[in-house]
Amino acid sequence: MPAVKGKHNKNKKKRVSVPIKKGRKPSYIIPDWLHWLITAAILVILSIAAYYVFLRPYVFRLKPCRGTKEYGVCLPSGFLCYGIDVSHHQGKIDWARVAESSAESGYPIRFVIMKATESDTFTDPDYQVNITNARNAGLVCGVYHFYDPGTSPRSQAQHFINTVKLQKGDFVPVIDVERTGRSSADLRQDLIIFIKELESHYGVKPMIYASAKFHRRHLNSAEFDSYPLWVAHYYVVRPVTDKQWRIWQFTDHANIDGIKEYTDFNVFRGTEADFNSIRIK
């Protein structure tokens, strides 16, 4: 029987050609020159940031000293009275060696200011041995509290008073202020409470320690002007502040015989009478 044309193809599916969609081209392509310009700008910004954060302090130390170099640092000109400040971070200190070696240098260390307390519970573990041995070595001693703006100023003051028994000839108590807390206004309000507590107990005006920038931003208020200022400002010829200061911490990289770690170094500005004015009578 002859096959019927198309009978066997009746149920076959027809092949449908589906067009392949091509990927959409971006509406905008960054030109090569702009790409390289953006990359170069990012590298410049990162390089500047790295210099100021990591390299600038060390570059300054490499500059030639045009004055007197002692204790591994260039001493600022115009000062005759030098001192250091320490905490447990300096490790065990040979105070007799500190006094003896500095006397031999021609630029003797006359005073040391040491950490005693922080907030309302912490006591520096090396405070008692440091102050005892530094006094025995004939150094004028000062004692500081690291102020915590997040803790009650009265409880901090009581902790300092319970820990620190100042003697005749010691520096007035010192408050190290480096943190703002909630705001500058809150810091100033609580800090003056802390200062007044110490002033009432010891019968002297405490000294305030702060960096030049921190003091300008957060403590630039008339209520603090009557208190002696110990200012920190590194890598400058003179501290940049319009406030009268008594002590200037000009480096954190002094190398002192008797102390294993690098130490902050300071100069005192003023006469012998000025020096005695910040000591316990």
C-alpha positions in Angstrom: 0.0 0.0 0.0 1.5 3.3 -1.0 2.5 5.6 1.9 0.5 8.7 2.4 2.7 11.7 2.0 3.1 13.5 5.3 1.3 10.9 7.5 4.4 10.0 9.6 5.3 13.6 10.1 2.0 14.7 11.5 3.0 14.4 15.2 6.6 15.7 14.8 7.3 18.9 16.7 8.5 21.8 14.8 11.8 23.2 15.7 11.6 26.8 16.8 14.7 29.0 16.4 15.1 31.2 19.5 17.4 34.2 19.1 20.3 34.3 21.6 20.2 37.5 23.5 23.5 39.3 23.6 24.8 40.9 26.8 23.8 44.5 27.3 26.7 46.9 26.8 27.3 49.3 29.7 25.8 52.6 29.1 29.1 54.3 30.2 32.7 53.2 30.1 35.4 55.0 32.1 38.1 56.1 29.8 41.6 54.8 30.5 43.0 58.2 31.3 40.3 58.8 33.9 40.9 55.4 35.5 44.6 56.1 35.8 43.9 59.6 37.2 41.6 58.2 39.9 44.2 55.5 40.8 47.0 58.1 41.0 44.8 60.4 43.3 44.1 57.5 45.7 47.8 56.6 45.9 48.7 60.2 46.6 46.1 60.4 49.4 47.3 57.1 51.0 50.9 58.2 50.8 50.2 61.5 52.5 48.2 59.7 55.3 51.0 57.1 55.7 53.6 59.9 56.0 51.7 61.8 58.8 50.7 58.7 60.7 53.8 56.5 60.4 56.8 58.4 59.0 56.7 62.1 60.2 57.8 61.5 63.8 60.8 59.4 62.7 61.7 61.8 59.9 61.9 64.5 62.5 64.3 62.4 64.6 66.6 62.0 61.6 67.0 65.8 61.1 70.4 67.1 62.1 70.5 68.6 65.6 71.7 72.2 65.4 71.8 72.6 69.2 72.9 70.3 72.0 72.2 66.5 71.7 71.9 64.6 75.0 70.0 61.5 76.1 69.6 60.7 72.5 67.5 63.8 71.7 68.1 67.3 70.6 67.6 69.6 73.6 65.5 72.8 72.9 67.6 75.9 73.4 67.2 78.3 76.3 66.4 75.9 79.1 68.5 74.7 82.1 66.1 72.5 84.1 65.2 69.1 82.8 62.9 66.3 83.9 61.3 63.0 82.9 57.9 61.3 83.4 57.4 57.6 83.9 54.9 54.8 84.6 55.0 51.0 84.9 55.6 51.0 81.1 59.2 51.9 81.7 59.8 48.8 83.7 62.1 48.5 86.7 64.1 51.7 87.1 67.5 52.1 88.7 66.9 55.6 90.2 70.4 55.9 91.7 71.8 55.3 88.2 69.4 57.8 86.7 70.6 60.5 89.1 74.3 59.6 88.9 74.5 59.4 85.0 72.5 62.6 84.5 74.7 64.5 86.8 77.7 63.4 84.8 76.1 64.5 81.5 76.2 68.3 82.3 72.5 68.4 81.8 71.2 66.8 85.0 67.7 65.6 85.4 66.2 67.5 88.3 62.6 66.2 88.5 60.5 63.2 87.7 56.7 63.0 87.4 55.3 59.5 87.8 51.9 57.9 87.4 50.1 56.9 90.5 46.4 56.3 89.6 43.9 56.0 86.8 40.1 56.3 86.9 38.8 55.3 90.4 40.4 51.8 90.9 43.7 51.4 89.0 47.0 52.1 90.8 50.2 51.9 88.9 52.0 48.8 90.2 55.4 50.5 90.3 54.3 53.8 91.9 55.3 53.2 95.5 58.8 51.8 94.6 59.3 54.6 92.1 58.5 57.5 94.4 60.5 56.0 97.3 63.6 55.4 95.3 63.4 58.6 93.2 63.1 60.6 96.5 66.1 58.7 97.9 68.1 59.6 94.7 67.5 63.3 95.4 65.0 64.0 92.5 62.1 66.4 92.9 59.0 64.2 92.5 55.7 64.8 91.0 52.7 62.5 90.9 50.0 62.3 88.3 46.5 60.8 87.8 45.3 59.7 84.4 41.8 61.2 84.3 38.9 59.1 83.0 35.9 61.3 81.8 33.6 58.3 82.0 34.0 57.9 85.8 32.8 60.1 88.7 35.3 62.9 89.3 34.7 62.7 93.0 35.4 58.9 93.2 38.6 59.5 91.1 39.7 62.2 93.4 39.2 60.1 96.4 41.2 57.2 94.9 44.1 59.6 94.2 43.9 61.1 97.7 43.9 57.6 99.3 46.9 56.6 97.2 49.2 59.6 97.1 50.8 61.1 100.2 52.7 64.1 99.0 55.6 65.5 101.0 57.2 68.9 101.4 59.3 69.6 98.3 57.2 67.4 96.0 55.5 69.0 93.0 51.8 69.8 93.3 49.5 67.0 92.2 49.1 66.6 88.4 46.1 65.6 86.3 46.8 64.0 82.9 43.8 64.8 80.6 43.8 63.1 77.2 40.2 62.0 76.7 37.1 64.0 76.0 34.3 61.6 76.9 30.8 62.7 75.9 31.6 66.3 75.0 34.0 69.1 75.8 31.5 70.8 78.0 30.9 67.7 80.1 34.6 67.2 80.4 35.2 70.7 81.7 32.3 70.5 84.1 33.5 67.2 85.7 37.2 68.1 85.5 36.8 71.2 87.6 35.1 69.1 90.3 38.0 66.7 90.3 40.5 69.6 90.5 38.7 71.4 93.3 38.6 68.1 95.3 42.4 67.8 95.1 42.9 71.5 95.7 40.9 71.3 98.9 42.7 68.3 100.2 46.3 69.2 99.4 45.9 73.0 99.8 47.6 73.8 96.5 46.5 74.3 92.9 47.0 71.1 90.9 48.9 71.1 87.6 47.1 70.2 84.3 48.8 68.1 81.7 47.5 68.1 78.1 48.7 68.2 74.6 48.7 71.6 72.9 46.0 70.6 70.5 43.8 68.9 73.2 44.1 71.9 75.5 43.2 74.3 72.7 40.1 72.2 71.6 38.7 71.1 74.9 40.2 73.1 77.9 40.5 76.5 76.4 38.4 78.1 79.2 39.2 80.8 81.7 38.3 78.5 84.7 41.6 76.6 84.0 43.9 79.5 83.5 44.9 79.8 87.1 46.3 76.3 87.2 49.9 75.5 86.2 50.1 74.0 82.7 52.3 71.1 81.6 52.0 71.0 77.8 52.9 68.2 75.4 54.0 69.1 71.9 56.5 67.1 69.9 58.6 68.0 66.8 58.4 71.8 67.3 60.9 74.5 68.3 58.4 75.7 71.0 54.9 74.5 71.9 52.2 76.1 69.9 49.8 77.5 72.5 48.8 80.9 73.7 48.6 79.7 77.3 51.3 80.2 79.9 53.1 76.9 80.6 55.6 75.8 83.2 56.7 72.4 81.8 57.0 71.3 78.2 57.1 67.6 77.2 59.0 67.9 73.9 59.8 64.2 73.1 58.9 60.7 74.0 62.1 59.2 72.8 64.8 60.0 75.4 67.3 57.3 76.3 68.2 57.5 80.0 70.8 55.4 81.8 69.0 53.3 84.4 65.8 53.1 82.4 65.5 50.3 79.8 62.6 51.8 77.7 62.4 55.2 75.9 61.2 58.0 78.2 59.3 61.2 77.9 61.6 64.2 78.3 60.6 67.7 79.6 62.0 71.1 80.3 60.9 73.6 82.9 60.4 77.3 82.1 61.0 79.9 84.7 63.2 81.0 87.5 64.1 79.1 90.7 61.2 80.9 92.4 58.9 79.8 89.7 60.1 76.2 90.1 59.5 76.3 93.9 56.0 77.8 93.3 54.8 74.5 92.1 56.2 72.5 95.0 54.5 71.6 98.3 55.6 74.0 101.0 
